[in-house]
């Protein structure tokens, strides 16, 4: 499989974050474009074969993110005190992959993620991340994609509001 390519771009799209408890042990985290395009998107799936994959839907016309969705499913969101340093790059990214075309709308790669809570933020990080410095690329003011060099390693959801925290707490997924 060809490597996924990320290109730094200015992103002025509007996004909406939704954190929705779906019963005990299940929470949906979703960041989606306010004005969704009509038609099929490309999908980058990070799969661990235990639950629905982390899904990054990509607009085929401009490589911009249409939505990202991922579930906490029968796992705990751990409090973290020693997080990696996150350098905010202050710019967004577009995503491309040579395998994406009309006949190949999905690319699936292995990816296992863990959830971490720090104050009023949630980090969704690949479970094998040991590095201490990550780069954050802007989705919007509240959400970033996290990278280690050229590799996607997670999502940062900042400044969770009270409603979002209640959804997480009611699911009993928070330690």
Secondary structure, 3 states (H helix, E strand, C coil): CCCCEEEEECCCCCEEEEEEECCCCEEEEEEEECCCCCCCCEEEEEECCCCCCEEEEECCCCCCEEEEEEEEECCCEEECCCCCEEEECCCEEEEECCCCECCECEEEEECCEEEEEECCEEEEEECCCCCCEEEEEEEECCEEEEEECCEEEEEEECCCCHHHHHHHHHCCCEC
